[in-house]
Amino acid sequence: MSAPFARLATAAAVAALVPLALAGCAKDEAKPVAGSTSSGGAASAAPVKLIKDGTLKVCTHSGFKPFEFPEGGKVVGYDIDIADLVAKKVNATTEVVDIDFGQITTGAAFAAGKCDMAAAGMTINDKRKAALGVSDPYFTSKQALLVKKSSAVKDLGGMKGKVLGVQTDTTGKEYAEKNVSQYGYTMKVFEDAFSLANAVKAGTVEGSLNDSGVMLNFAKDNADTSVVQQIDTQEQYGLATGKDNTAMLTTMNQVLKDAKADGTLDKIEVKWFGAKLS
């Protein structure tokens, strides 16, 4: 109310108004963490419920450089930068949970309450969409064959009778399994992309197959290796959350949409790859 009216009000009237004013203030201050808000403050999505207040637990599987890898005592990378954008959206800080990739893709990590979301260079496919809440795509990938520079192998056709390295629970492994009869290689399975790529350097496999972003990055850092073939499998990466966590899924999609629109996603890509790839 206005100041002049306040001076004329009776003590009884003021006393009657005080509880109402306090009730109004209490209502304004009750602000749950919302998945998304408009500029006017009205919620446009259901509130996001975090496992731990003020903390966004993000599951990933490190050793997938430059998307997620250990550096300076913590896990960093392309995907972690995107997770930080989601954390900012829900007024939280990021806590990385480094876990087996299969626990993410099957939904087991979410069923066990280990994380609120996952950012793990995960290719979107029907099997994963059946088990998880999967976001809109944010990165396009191919499969890439890594060999030693001194190798005579130039493509999968040259792997006949040789050992091909693949990573467990990945689309690269699925592709290799589907084409084993055509190309005639045998497969050796590794737990992470770092071990997989280093097996080429060590000579325990003739070639290794995995996502192009990771293999190209490894070849850039290891001059004695080379990506000799990229296979356009039309794969796209998505973030993930629990199957029924629609509030988090809505938030992740909004963050990706905004980051694409304002150029943030492009900046993250250039930061980790030196250029825009997808």
QUINOR-V749278 format. One record per pair of residues at least 6 apart in sequence whose C-alpha atoms are under 7 Angstrom apart, sorted by the first residue. I is the first residue (numbers start at 0). J is the second residue. D is the distance in Angstrom with one decimal. If there is no record, write none. Layout:
# QUINOR-V749278
i=I j=J d=D
i=I j=J d=D
This chain:
# QUINOR-V749278
i=31 j=46 d=6.5
i=32 j=46 d=5.6
i=32 j=47 d=6.0
i=32 j=89 d=5.9
i=33 j=42 d=6.7
i=33 j=44 d=6.8
i=33 j=45 d=6.4
i=33 j=46 d=4.0
i=33 j=47 d=5.6
i=33 j=89 d=6.4
i=34 j=44 d=5.4
i=34 j=45 d=6.1
i=34 j=46 d=5.2
i=34 j=47 d=5.2
i=34 j=89 d=6.2
i=34 j=246 d=6.1
i=34 j=247 d=6.6
i=34 j=249 d=7.0
i=34 j=250 d=4.9
i=35 j=42 d=6.2
i=35 j=43 d=5.6
i=35 j=44 d=5.5
i=35 j=250 d=6.2
i=36 j=42 d=4.6
i=36 j=43 d=5.4
i=37 j=43 d=6.6
i=44 j=246 d=6.5
i=45 j=246 d=5.4
i=46 j=246 d=6.3
i=47 j=246 d=5.3
i=47 j=247 d=5.8
i=49 j=55 d=6.6
i=49 j=115 d=6.3
i=50 j=115 d=6.6
i=53 j=90 d=6.7
i=53 j=91 d=4.4
i=53 j=92 d=6.4
i=54 j=91 d=4.9
i=54 j=92 d=5.0
i=54 j=93 d=6.0
i=54 j=94 d=6.5
i=55 j=86 d=5.8
i=55 j=91 d=5.9
i=55 j=92 d=5.9
i=55 j=93 d=4.9
i=55 j=94 d=5.9
i=55 j=115 d=6.3
i=56 j=93 d=6.2
i=56 j=94 d=4.9
i=56 j=95 d=6.0
i=56 j=96 d=6.6
i=56 j=114 d=4.7
i=56 j=115 d=5.2
i=56 j=116 d=6.7
i=57 j=93 d=6.8
i=57 j=94 d=6.0
i=57 j=95 d=4.9
i=57 j=96 d=5.7
i=57 j=114 d=5.5
i=57 j=115 d=6.1
i=57 j=116 d=5.1
i=57 j=117 d=5.1
i=57 j=118 d=6.7
i=58 j=95 d=6.0
i=58 j=96 d=4.6
i=58 j=97 d=5.9
i=58 j=98 d=6.5
i=58 j=114 d=5.7
i=58 j=116 d=6.3
i=58 j=117 d=4.5
i=58 j=118 d=6.4
i=59 j=96 d=6.2
i=59 j=97 d=5.2
i=59 j=98 d=6.0
i=59 j=117 d=5.9
i=59 j=118 d=5.6
i=59 j=119 d=4.7
i=60 j=97 d=5.3
i=60 j=98 d=5.3
i=60 j=99 d=5.9
i=60 j=100 d=5.5
i=60 j=119 d=6.0
i=61 j=67 d=5.0
i=61 j=68 d=4.6
i=61 j=69 d=6.6
i=61 j=74 d=6.9
i=61 j=97 d=6.3
i=62 j=68 d=4.8
i=62 j=191 d=6.0
i=62 j=192 d=5.9
i=62 j=193 d=5.2
i=63 j=192 d=5.5
i=63 j=193 d=6.6
i=63 j=213 d=6.3
i=64 j=213 d=5.7
i=65 j=76 d=5.4
i=65 j=77 d=6.2
i=65 j=213 d=6.5
i=65 j=216 d=7.0
i=65 j=271 d=6.2
i=66 j=76 d=4.7
i=66 j=77 d=4.4
i=66 j=78 d=5.1
i=66 j=120 d=6.4
i=67 j=74 d=6.2
i=67 j=75 d=5.5
i=67 j=76 d=4.5
i=67 j=77 d=6.6
i=67 j=78 d=6.2
i=67 j=79 d=6.6
i=68 j=74 d=5.2
i=68 j=75 d=5.6
i=68 j=76 d=6.3
i=69 j=75 d=6.2
i=77 j=267 d=6.4
i=77 j=268 d=6.9
i=77 j=271 d=6.2
i=78 j=118 d=5.5
i=78 j=119 d=6.5
i=79 j=118 d=6.9
i=82 j=118 d=6.6
i=83 j=93 d=6.0
i=84 j=254 d=6.8
i=85 j=251 d=6.3
i=85 j=254 d=6.2
i=86 j=92 d=5.6
i=86 j=93 d=5.9
i=100 j=168 d=6.9
i=101 j=168 d=5.8
i=102 j=108 d=5.2
i=104 j=127 d=5.9
i=105 j=127 d=6.8
i=105 j=130 d=5.9
i=106 j=130 d=5.6
i=106 j=131 d=5.8
i=106 j=241 d=6.6
i=108 j=114 d=6.6
i=109 j=241 d=5.3
i=115 j=240 d=6.2
i=116 j=239 d=5.5
i=116 j=240 d=4.4
i=117 j=238 d=5.8
i=117 j=239 d=4.9
i=117 j=240 d=6.1
i=118 j=238 d=5.1
i=118 j=239 d=6.7
i=120 j=236 d=5.8
i=121 j=236 d=5.1
i=121 j=237 d=5.9
i=122 j=234 d=6.0
i=122 j=235 d=5.3
i=122 j=236 d=4.3
i=122 j=237 d=6.3
i=123 j=235 d=5.9
i=123 j=236 d=5.7
i=123 j=237 d=5.8
i=130 j=242 d=6.1
i=131 j=239 d=6.4
i=131 j=240 d=6.0
i=131 j=241 d=5.3
i=131 j=242 d=4.2
i=132 j=239 d=5.5
i=132 j=240 d=5.0
i=132 j=241 d=5.4
i=132 j=242 d=4.4
i=132 j=243 d=6.8
i=132 j=244 d=6.9
i=132 j=248 d=6.3
i=133 j=237 d=6.1
i=133 j=238 d=5.9
i=133 j=239 d=4.6
i=133 j=240 d=6.6
i=134 j=237 d=5.2
i=134 j=238 d=5.2
i=134 j=239 d=6.1
i=134 j=248 d=6.2
i=134 j=251 d=6.5
i=134 j=252 d=5.8
i=135 j=237 d=6.0
i=135 j=252 d=6.0
i=136 j=235 d=5.7
i=136 j=236 d=5.4
i=136 j=237 d=4.8
i=137 j=236 d=5.9
i=137 j=237 d=6.1
i=138 j=235 d=5.5
i=138 j=236 d=5.2
i=138 j=277 d=5.7
i=139 j=234 d=5.8
i=139 j=235 d=4.4
i=139 j=236 d=6.4
i=139 j=277 d=5.1
i=140 j=210 d=6.3
i=140 j=211 d=6.1
i=140 j=212 d=6.9
i=140 j=233 d=6.7
i=140 j=234 d=5.2
i=140 j=235 d=5.9
i=141 j=210 d=5.8
i=141 j=211 d=5.2
i=141 j=229 d=6.2
i=141 j=230 d=5.6
i=141 j=231 d=5.0
i=141 j=232 d=5.5
i=141 j=233 d=6.4
i=141 j=234 d=6.3
i=142 j=171 d=6.4
i=142 j=208 d=6.6
i=142 j=209 d=5.4
i=142 j=210 d=4.6
i=142 j=211 d=5.3
i=142 j=229 d=5.6
i=142 j=230 d=5.0
i=142 j=231 d=6.7
i=142 j=232 d=6.6
i=143 j=208 d=5.6
i=143 j=209 d=5.6
i=143 j=210 d=5.8
i=143 j=211 d=4.8
i=143 j=214 d=6.5
i=143 j=226 d=6.4
i=143 j=228 d=5.7
i=143 j=229 d=4.4
i=143 j=230 d=6.2
i=144 j=206 d=6.4
i=144 j=207 d=5.6
i=144 j=208 d=4.7
i=144 j=209 d=6.9
i=144 j=226 d=5.5
i=144 j=227 d=6.0
i=144 j=228 d=5.3
i=144 j=229 d=6.5
i=145 j=206 d=5.4
i=145 j=207 d=5.2
i=145 j=208 d=6.4
i=145 j=214 d=6.5
i=145 j=224 d=6.8
i=145 j=225 d=5.6
i=145 j=226 d=4.5
i=145 j=227 d=6.4
i=146 j=199 d=6.0
i=146 j=205 d=6.3
i=146 j=206 d=4.6
i=146 j=207 d=6.8
i=146 j=224 d=5.7
i=146 j=225 d=5.6
i=146 j=226 d=6.5
i=147 j=199 d=6.4
i=147 j=200 d=6.6
i=147 j=223 d=5.9
i=147 j=224 d=4.2
i=147 j=225 d=6.0
i=148 j=223 d=5.5
i=148 j=224 d=4.9
i=148 j=225 d=5.5
i=152 j=158 d=6.6
i=153 j=227 d=5.4
i=153 j=228 d=6.8
i=154 j=227 d=6.3
i=154 j=228 d=5.5
i=155 j=182 d=6.5
i=156 j=182 d=5.5
i=158 j=182 d=6.6
i=158 j=184 d=5.6
i=159 j=182 d=5.5
i=159 j=183 d=4.5
i=159 j=184 d=4.8
i=160 j=183 d=5.9
i=160 j=184 d=5.0
i=160 j=185 d=7.0
i=161 j=184 d=5.1
i=161 j=185 d=6.3
i=161 j=205 d=6.3
i=162 j=184 d=5.8
i=162 j=185 d=4.9
i=162 j=186 d=5.6
i=162 j=187 d=6.7
i=162 j=204 d=5.1
i=162 j=205 d=5.6
i=162 j=206 d=7.0
i=163 j=184 d=6.4
i=163 j=185 d=6.1
i=163 j=186 d=4.9
i=163 j=187 d=6.1
i=163 j=204 d=5.8
i=163 j=205 d=6.2
i=163 j=206 d=5.1
i=163 j=207 d=5.4
i=164 j=186 d=5.8
i=164 j=187 d=4.9
i=164 j=188 d=5.9
i=164 j=195 d=6.1
i=164 j=204 d=6.0
i=164 j=206 d=6.1
i=164 j=207 d=4.2
i=164 j=208 d=6.2
i=165 j=171 d=6.5
i=165 j=172 d=5.3
i=165 j=186 d=6.9
i=165 j=187 d=6.3
i=165 j=188 d=5.1
i=165 j=189 d=6.1
i=165 j=195 d=6.6
i=165 j=207 d=5.9
i=165 j=208 d=5.5
i=165 j=209 d=6.7
i=166 j=172 d=6.0
i=166 j=188 d=5.5
i=166 j=189 d=4.8
i=166 j=190 d=5.7
i=166 j=191 d=5.9
i=166 j=192 d=6.3
i=166 j=195 d=6.6
i=167 j=188 d=6.0
i=167 j=189 d=6.0
i=167 j=190 d=5.6
i=171 j=208 d=6.0
i=171 j=209 d=5.1
i=171 j=210 d=6.9
i=189 j=195 d=5.6
i=195 j=207 d=6.5
i=196 j=207 d=6.4
i=198 j=204 d=5.8
i=199 j=205 d=6.1
i=199 j=206 d=5.9
i=199 j=207 d=6.7
i=211 j=229 d=6.9
i=214 j=226 d=6.8
i=215 j=226 d=6.4
i=218 j=224 d=5.3
i=218 j=225 d=5.3
i=218 j=226 d=6.7
i=240 j=247 d=6.9
i=240 j=248 d=6.6
i=258 j=264 d=5.2
i=265 j=275 d=6.4
i=268 j=274 d=6.7
i=268 j=275 d=5.7
i=269 j=275 d=5.4
